Amino acid sequence: MDQDRIVVTGGTGVLGRAVVERLLTEGQPVRVVSRRPRPERGAKAYEWATADLRSGAGAGEAVRGARAVVHCASGVRRGEEEAMARTVIAAARGAAAPPHLVYVSIVGVDRIPFGYYRAKLAAEQVFAASGLPYTVQRATQFHDLLRAMFAFGAKAPLVPVPALRFQPIDVRDVAVRLAELALASPADGRASDIGGPRIRGARELARVYLAATGRGRRPVLPVRLPGRVFGAFRAGANLVPREPYGRIGFEEYLAGLDAPRSASYRG
Ligand SMILES: NC(=O)c1ccc[n+]([C@@H]2O[C@H](COP(=O)([O-])OP(=O)(O)OC[C@H]3O[C@@H](n4cnc5c(N)ncnc54)[C@H](OP(=O)(O)O)[C@@H]3O)[C@@H](O)[C@H]2O)c1
């Protein structure tokens, strides 16, 4: 089997779908990895492998013939992130020539003592210790995450938001970088962190969200929370002030939600 595919774990997720779409646009052969069977309806422009990266079932077959694996699959349950990293590494070791492993992490995971972030840092270290060709790419919070947070808050008449700053990035911008990395030589370390085009307070971002969803008059209440996690966010550990990378802003992202999806990828 030719070793030319780019395997995208979590290719059904928010980021993974954007990565698949980007790679297909670039004419790359792609294989989506998911726990689910391939949907009956949908484009056939890519291969599909069903695997559970927590248990390891199907993982060897999923990475067979891969030139690179962009590991976008993620789990929030205890031990899951690290277990999945170990599965990807074990599967890659079984390949005739080990593929380049690209792991997606989050800006500030080494400074923000939040449980999921600690798990991401542990997974980064698992890749670093693997001895396989790898690259870690950290990104700031996605637009989708902030939208979900504001949508939840907007259920209340007074919309609570954390009194913090964010530099949200669009998954299409992250996908551009990940596609580039997948095709490049491994950094065997971290690529430079990437963030969205602007740093703004959650209050301002919430106002943008509310205006875009027809609730512009709804009051927003910034909430200052105690603790080390919020302290680290307040200190800006989630930001990349010197190196904005993303081009798509939050307004543009929200405006695009109503637009029809691209026809190239409907996984
Ligand atoms: N959200 C953010 O703001 C943000 C910021 C920076 C970095 N990141 C990182 O970006 C990555 C992608 O995030 P996302 O928001 O796109 O995630 P997501 O939408 O929640 O997607 C998670 C993916 O993981 C797959 N998955 C979960 N458990 C699995 C298992 N046991 N075996 C195989 N696949 C499994 C799911 O596939 P199936 O359900 O099809 O199996 C799904 O496609 C994560 O590593 C995250 O930490 C996120």
Ligand as a Chemical Component Dictionary entry (heavy atoms), coordinates in Angstrom:
data_LIG
# 
_chem_comp.id                   LIG 
_chem_comp.type                 NON-POLYMER 
_chem_comp.pdbx_formal_charge   0 
_chem_comp.three_letter_code    LIG 
# 
loop_
_chem_comp_atom.comp_id 
_chem_comp_atom.atom_id 
_chem_comp_atom.alt_atom_id 
_chem_comp_atom.type_symbol 
_chem_comp_atom.charge 
_chem_comp_atom.model_Cartn_x 
_chem_comp_atom.model_Cartn_y 
_chem_comp_atom.model_Cartn_z 
_chem_comp_atom.pdbx_ordinal 
LIG N1  N1  N 0  -12.317 23.778 21.181 1  
LIG C1  C1  C 0  -11.304 24.626 21.272 2  
LIG O1  O1  O 0  -11.488 25.817 21.539 3  
LIG C2  C2  C 0  -9.892  24.131 21.033 4  
LIG C3  C3  C 0  -8.826  25.036 21.019 5  
LIG C4  C4  C 0  -7.533  24.558 20.740 6  
LIG C5  C5  C 0  -7.321  23.212 20.513 7  
LIG N2  N2  N 1  -8.399  22.345 20.568 8  
LIG C6  C6  C 0  -8.138  20.922 20.324 9  
LIG O2  O2  O 0  -8.599  20.614 19.020 10 
LIG C7  C7  C 0  -8.946  19.227 18.953 11 
LIG C8  C8  C 0  -10.294 19.059 18.278 12 
LIG O3  O3  O 0  -11.294 19.705 19.042 13 
LIG P1  P1  P 0  -12.812 19.742 18.532 14 
LIG O4  O4  O 0  -13.489 20.825 19.276 15 
LIG O5  O5  O -1 -12.828 19.740 17.042 16 
LIG O6  O6  O 0  -13.335 18.336 19.057 17 
LIG P2  P2  P 0  -14.760 17.658 18.821 18 
LIG O7  O7  O 0  -15.595 18.429 17.858 19 
LIG O8  O8  O 0  -15.333 17.383 20.189 20 
LIG O9  O9  O 0  -14.399 16.284 18.129 21 
LIG C9  C9  C 0  -13.806 15.256 18.853 22 
LIG C10 C10 C 0  -13.517 14.130 17.895 23 
LIG O10 O10 O 0  -12.879 13.082 18.629 24 
LIG C11 C11 C 0  -13.347 11.845 18.123 25 
LIG N3  N3  N 0  -13.224 10.865 19.203 26 
LIG C12 C12 C 0  -13.575 11.012 20.501 27 
LIG N4  N4  N 0  -13.323 9.899  21.183 28 
LIG C13 C13 C 0  -12.777 9.015  20.303 29 
LIG C14 C14 C 0  -12.293 7.683  20.421 30 
LIG N5  N5  N 0  -12.336 6.996  21.585 31 
LIG N6  N6  N 0  -11.820 7.084  19.315 32 
LIG C15 C15 C 0  -11.780 7.748  18.113 33 
LIG N7  N7  N 0  -12.220 9.014  17.953 34 
LIG C16 C16 C 0  -12.713 9.634  19.038 35 
LIG C17 C17 C 0  -14.774 12.096 17.714 36 
LIG O11 O11 O 0  -15.089 11.241 16.636 37 
LIG P3  P3  P 0  -16.358 10.236 16.584 38 
LIG O12 O12 O 0  -17.385 10.785 17.556 39 
LIG O13 O13 O 0  -16.795 10.307 15.154 40 
LIG O14 O14 O 0  -15.806 8.927  16.974 41 
LIG C18 C18 C 0  -14.753 13.542 17.231 42 
LIG O15 O15 O 0  -14.536 13.611 15.833 43 
LIG C19 C19 C 0  -8.881  18.710 20.395 44 
LIG O16 O16 O 0  -7.676  18.045 20.599 45 
LIG C20 C20 C 0  -8.909  19.981 21.233 46 
LIG O17 O17 O 0  -8.252  19.835 22.472 47 
LIG C21 C21 C 0  -9.653  22.774 20.801 48 
# 
loop_
_chem_comp_bond.comp_id 
_chem_comp_bond.atom_id_1 
_chem_comp_bond.atom_id_2 
_chem_comp_bond.value_order 
_chem_comp_bond.pdbx_ordinal 
LIG N1  C1  SING 1  
LIG C1  O1  DOUB 2  
LIG C1  C2  SING 3  
LIG C2  C3  SING 4  
LIG C2  C21 DOUB 5  
LIG C3  C4  DOUB 6  
LIG C4  C5  SING 7  
LIG C5  N2  DOUB 8  
LIG N2  C6  SING 9  
LIG N2  C21 SING 10 
LIG C6  O2  SING 11 
LIG C6  C20 SING 12 
LIG O2  C7  SING 13 
LIG C7  C8  SING 14 
LIG C7  C19 SING 15 
LIG C8  O3  SING 16 
LIG O3  P1  SING 17 
LIG P1  O4  DOUB 18 
LIG P1  O5  SING 19 
LIG P1  O6  SING 20 
LIG O6  P2  SING 21 
LIG P2  O7  DOUB 22 
LIG P2  O8  SING 23 
LIG P2  O9  SING 24 
LIG O9  C9  SING 25 
LIG C9  C10 SING 26 
LIG C10 O10 SING 27 
LIG C10 C18 SING 28 
LIG O10 C11 SING 29 
LIG C11 N3  SING 30 
LIG C11 C17 SING 31 
LIG N3  C12 SING 32 
LIG N3  C16 SING 33 
LIG C12 N4  DOUB 34 
LIG N4  C13 SING 35 
LIG C13 C14 SING 36 
LIG C13 C16 DOUB 37 
LIG C14 N5  SING 38 
LIG C14 N6  DOUB 39 
LIG N6  C15 SING 40 
LIG C15 N7  DOUB 41 
LIG N7  C16 SING 42 
LIG C17 O11 SING 43 
LIG C17 C18 SING 44 
LIG O11 P3  SING 45 
LIG P3  O12 DOUB 46 
LIG P3  O13 SING 47 
LIG P3  O14 SING 48 
LIG C18 O15 SING 49 
LIG C19 O16 SING 50 
LIG C19 C20 SING 51 
LIG C20 O17 SING 52 
# 
